[in-house]
Amino acid sequence: MKDELTQQVDMLLSEGKSRFQIWKRLKNSENAAGLRGLLNNKPLLKDKKAYRYLNIFLTLILLFVTTSKILGVVLLAMGYEPIPEGVSLPKSLYIFVSLFVPMVNMYILKEIFFFRRSGYMFLGILTTLSLAYQENRHFPEILFVLAMIAISAFLYVKLFPKKLLIPATVDKPVNKKVI
């Protein structure tokens, strides 16, 4: 359930207000950190509209990859696929560990679907790291991996340009003598 601050931010963003306009309007001493996080994690309405089809395409790619990973685990559990050579885990533990990637993908899928900054960041970083796994470097998979990296990086840069984000406050240095 959304809290009141999130509802206010969503309403003002849907009206087309900028982050800085919302920041000036809603900021107080109690909600400054939370408001900054909310504003910096959500795109502006004009950007959402401009990149919605590319976001849908990225969502579909991620959904396809996630579904194929889940299908692979189901086939493994039913005995249609053998456990890969070199794996010394019991079958039930290997199946459980194999579900970790689809679980993370489902979280990222939700974040991407709702245009959240953290989703694009996680997708770009984790997909780049997935290239370390040899299975992701073969022909059909490499196309999906590279597409997800490129599109998530592009959307991250376009939807959340650094100059339009609310900067964090800088703490003032304390002048204490070191003994």
Buried (B, 14 or more C-beta within 10 A) or exposed (E): EEEEBBEBBEEBBEEEBBBEEBBEEBBEEEBBEEBBBBBBBBBBBEBBEBBEEBBEEBBEBBBEBBEBBBEBBEEBBEEEEEBEEEEEEEEEEBBEEBEEBBEBBBEBBEBBBEBBBBBBBBBBEBBBEBBEEEEBEEEEBEEBBBBBBEBBBBBBEBBBEEEBBBEEEEEEEEEEEEE
